[in-house]
Amino acid sequence: MNQNQFAHRRAAARIQLLNPDGTPAARQQVRADQVSHQFLFGCGAFDAVALMKSQDEKQQAFLSQRMDKWLKLFNYGTLPFYWGRYEPEEGKTAYPETIAAARWLRDNGVQVKGHPLCWHTACAPWLLKYSNEEILRRQLERIRRDVSAYKGVINLWDVINEVVIMPVFDRYDNAITRICVEKGRVVLVREVFAAAKETDPDAVLLINDFNTSEAYAQLIEDLLEADVPISAIGIQSHQHQGYWGLEKLNTVLERFSRFGLPIHFTENTLISGDIMPAHIVDLNDWQVDEWPSTPAGEERQAREISEMYSVLFSHPLVEAITTWDFNDGCWLKAPSGFVHEDNTEKPSYHALMGLIHGDWETHENLVTDENGFVTLTGFKGDYELKTDNGSVKLTLDGKSTNSQFIIHNS
């Protein structure tokens, strides 16, 4: 793919470097290394919660090895907030291990998103004993409680999940479908977004759906007309039945670009084994004892991930891509990860590494002029500039094109 397609991902800045005594750092060799991306390259980080909770030394070592490989690749992680699992008994939450995981990720330079605050699936069964009025009250209370508790640590949220199907979902009774039927999609979404927004006005608030048809686009249009403060549009792309391909990918991008909102590909899956049969309507109906990865499938997965990520990274409205499973054997036992279940790396791991931390990352040797000025051009993100006398850290974001920094002794 032509590098010009990534021009909007790059920026330039003229920087003056000063010695610790304030004089210009003239004619100095400068090594510029990008240390993080502005773009959110993400993955499910559920194992971070398991790592924080585990008391078993062997499991801790295994999960630490897995998360070390995770951290080498990604700067953005999704943590689980499914109400029925987060609070299986009313008042007893998974807060201790979840906040520990979120802080651990943040300490390692990772942005964190919570998923989801409202969803009809994996809903708390104990809600069913309450009236619809009380269910809604508790749902809004839950949002205020959790957004407040994680404020400053988690600042991105999937506020509500899969609204298109929510009021007509009939596989089993659940509290959220009940109130969505009564209130309607727009009213419910407006209520839950308002609760999240008032609790953390600076948070990035997403709506998220697997339905990428015009029905989802129409819902978003209705929500925006109702002044729902949607920060970004979440697109699920679980491709267990085969890669979407360029035509569908571009159709989906065009459909949701019309709103001018940031687009996040929130749940991406590309498998490295046999494709799920096309006649399966609900992916959850595909229940198998095992779903092995194959050498041919792994090469295919690496190619498809490289192409899909390149298309999305080149699109000006896409701000984030999250692959759902880091390792094989998670949802539906699919071979959907970048590593096998034993943590050994697959070709897709190395393919994506070559893009994120190779083709799309800037590392340059520069020289300051007689006044200590140097021009840095590269992919947007955080940088460290090193000279023989010390180093400075700066952000290249296209906003500040002229800056001055004092070199700090190494």
N, C-alpha and C positions, 0 to 999 in steps of 0.2 A: 504493500500500500504506500502511496506517495506521502512522504513526510509533510508536504504542504497541507495535507488534510488535517494535520495536528497543529496548525499554526495558532489556533485559538487556545491551545493548551500551553503555549510558550509565552514568555515575556522577556523584556530586556530592561536593564537598569544601569545607570552610570553611577559608580560608587567611588567615593574618595576614602582611602584608607589612611588613617593617621597612626603614627607611632604612639607608644604610651606617654611620651612627653608632649604630644600634640602636634609635632611636626609631620609633614606629609611623608608617607611611606613610599618614597620615590624609587623607581626602577627596581622594584622587588618582584621576585617570582611568587606567584599566587596559585595555590591549588584550590579549585572550587569544586566541592563535592555536594551533590544533592543528597540530603539525609531523609527527606520525606516528601510525599506528593500532596498537592492540594486536592487532586481528584481522589475520591474515596474508592479504593480497591478493597472489597470486603469479602467476608465469608462468615458463615455461621460459627459462633464461638462458644457453643454450649459446653464444650469440654472444659472451658475455663471455670465454669460453675462446678463441674464434677471434680476438677482439680482442687478447688478451694474447700470442697466438702469432704474429700476423701481422707480417711484415717489409715489407709493401707499403704505401706511404703512401696510395694511393688507397683500398685496401681498409680501412685503418685509419680513414680519414676517414668512409667509408661506414658502417662498423660503429659508430663513435663516435656518428654521427648517430642510428642506430637505437637504441643503448643509452641515449642521452640521452632519447629519447621513452619508452623502457621505464622509466627511473628516475622520470619524472614521474608515472607511473601506479602502480607497484608497490613494495611493501616486502618482498618475499619471492621468492627465486629458486631454481630447481632446476638443479643442475649435473650433467653426465653422468659416471657411473662404471661404464658397461657394461664388464665385465671384458675382453672381447675387443678393445675399442677403447682402453680405458684402459691395458692392458698387452698389446699385440699380440704382442710377443716377451717371453718370460719374463724378468723382471727389468728391462725397459725400459718405464717408465710415463710417463704424461702429467702427472706431478706438477708440474713447473715451471709450465706454463701454467694448470693447474687451481687450484693454490694461489694463483697471482697473481690469477686471476679471482675466487676466493672472497674474498680480502683486499680487492680493489677494490670488490666488492659491499658487503662489511661497512663499508668506509670511507665508502660512500655511503648508509649507514643501512639496508641490506638484510639480512634474515635469509636464511641459505642452507641448502638441503637437498641431500644427496648421493643420487643415484638410479642404480642400486640396488647393494647390496653382494652380493646373490646372486640370480641369475636364469638360467634355462635357455637363454633366447634371448640372442644377442650374447655368449655365453660364450666364454672363451678356448679356441681349438681345440687349443692345445698341451697342454691338460689331458688330452686323450683318451689320451695315451701312458701315463698313470699308472693304477695300480690304484684301485679305489673307495675303499679305505682312505686312499690317498695323496691322492686328489682331495679328500676331506673334510678331511684335515689341511691341505692348501694353501688350501682355501676359508676355513677358520677363521683360518688364518695371514694370509690376505689381509684379512679383516675387521679383525683386530687391528692390522695394519700401517697400514691406511688410516684407521681411526677414530682411532688414535693420532696419525698424521701431521697430521690436520686438526683435532685437538682444540683448542677455543678459537676456531676459525674457523667450522667447520661443527658445529652441535650438533643437527641433525635428519637422520635417515637413513631411507630406504626400505630396511629390512634385507633383506627378501626379497620378490620380485615374482612374482605370478601362480602361487601355490602350488596352487590348485584344479586347474589343468590340468597342473601340472608332471610328475607321475609317469606320465601317460598321453599326454604330448606325443610325437607320432610323425612329425613332419614331417622331422626329421633327428636323427641321433645327437648327443648332447651330454653333457658330463660331469655336469652338475647333475641332469638327469633320471635318469641312471644311479644316483647316490647316493640320490635321492629314492625310486626304486623299491625299492632295497635297504633303506633305513632307515625309509621311511614319512614321510608329510607331517609329522606331529607331532614326531617325533624330530629330523628335519632342521631344522625351524623352531626348536625348542627349542635346538638346538646353535648355530645362527647368532645367535639373539638373545642367548644367554648370552655368546658371544664379544664382541658389541658392548657389552653391558651392563657386563661386567667391565672393558672398556677405557675406556669413558666412562660412569660411573654416572649422570651428569646429562643425558645425551643423550636427545632425544625419538626413540623408535624405533617405526617404522611397519611394519605389514604392508600390502601393496598388491595390489589385484586388479581386473581388468576384469569378473570374474564377480560380479555383484551379486545372485545368486540365494540361495536358502536354503542351497545347498551351501557358499557362502562363510561364511554366518552359522554353520553347523554346525561348520565348520573353526575359526572363532574361538572358539566355545564349547569345543571340544575342547582348543584351545591354552590357554585360560584355566584350564581344569581341570588342565592340566599345568603351571600356574604360569609360563607364558611371559610375560615382562614387556613386554607390548604397551602402548605409550604412547598410540597413536592408531590408528584404523582408516582405511586409505586406500581411497578409492573412485575408480576410473577411470570417466570418463563421455565417452568418445569417441563423438560423435553424428554421424558421417559419413552415417548412414542416416536422419537426421532428429532433430529435437529430441524428447527424452523426453516433455516435457509435464508438467503439474502432477501428474497421477495417478501416473505412474511415479516421478517425483521424490519425491513424498510417501511412496510405498510403500517405496522404498529407504531413505529417512530413518527410517521407522518400523521397518523390519526391523533396522537396525543400531543404532538408539537403545536397544534393549533391554539392551545391555551397559553402558550408562552411561559409555562411553569417549568421548573427543573424536573427532570425525569430520573427516577432511580429504578434500576433493574434490581429488585429486592430479593428475589429467590430464583436463582438460575440453576438449572440442572442439565447436565449433558453426561450421558452414561458411557461406560466403556465395556459394555457387554451386549447381549442380545437385546433388541428393541422390543418394548412392550407391544403386544398386538394392537392394531388400530381399532378393533371393535370395542375395546374397553372405554366406557364413557367416563366413569369416575375412577381415577387412578388408584384410589384406595381399594378398589375391587380386585386388583391384581395382587393376590397373596401367594407367595412362593416360599418353599423351604430354603432355597438358596438362589442367588443371582450372581454368578461368577463374572469377573472381569476376564477379558480375553486379550491376547497380544494385538490382534487386528483391531479390536474395539478400542484399545488404549491409544493406538496410533490415530484412529478416527476421532476420538475424543480430543486429543491434543490439537488436531487440525481445526476442528469445529470451534473449540474454545479460542484459539488464536484468531480465527476469522471473526467470530462474534464480538470478542473484546475489541478488536481493531475497528469494527464498524461503530460500536458504541462509543469508544474513546474519541472517534472522529466527529461525533455528533455534538453540536454546540450546547444543546439543552441537557444532555446526559451528565449527571454529576457523580453518580455512584453505580457500581456494579457489585452485587453480592452473589457469590456462588453459595448454594445452600449448605452442601455437605463438604467438609474438608476431607473426610475419610469415607471409604466404602462401607456398606452395610448399615446405613442409617435408615432413613425413611424408605419403606417398602423393600428393605434389604438390597437396594440398588447399588451397583458399582458406579457410584456417582461422585466419588471423591478425587482429590489430587494425590492422595496416598491410599495404599491398601489398608486393610484392617490391622495389619502388623506394623504400620507406619512407614513401610518402604515406599519410596516415591515412584509415581507413575510419570509417563512422558508428559502429561498435561501440566504437572508441577513445574517441570523444567521449561516447557514451552511458555507458560505464563511468566515464570521468573525472567526469561529472556526478554519479554516485552516490558514488564513493569520496572525491572531493575537492570535492564539492558537498553533496548531501543528507545524507551520512553523516560530515561533517567539521564541527567546531565552530570558529567564529570569533565572538567576542563583545566588545562594549565594556561595561566594568563600572566601578564606582566604589567605592572603599574607604569604610568608615564611619569614625567619629571615632577608632577604635582600630586602624585599618589592616586591618580584616577585609573579606573579600570572599568570596562563595560562587560557585564555578565549577561549572556543570553542563554536561556534554557527553559526546561519544563517548569511550570509553576509549582512552588513548594518551598520547603525550608532548606537552607544551605549552610555549610560551614566553609569559610574561606581561611586558608592557612598560609602563613609566610614563615620565614626562618625566625621571625621575632615573636610570633604568636598567632592568634586566630580570632575570628569574629563569626557570629551567627546572624543570619538575616533571612528574611522571607522575600521571595520573588513572586509577586502576585499581579504585576501589571499596574498596580495603583500608585506605587512610589517609584518614579523613574530616576530620581536623583537623591542619593542618600550619602551620609557621612558616618563612618564608624571608626572607633578607636580600637586598635589591635590590643588584645589582652594577652599577657605573657602566658605561654604554655606551661 
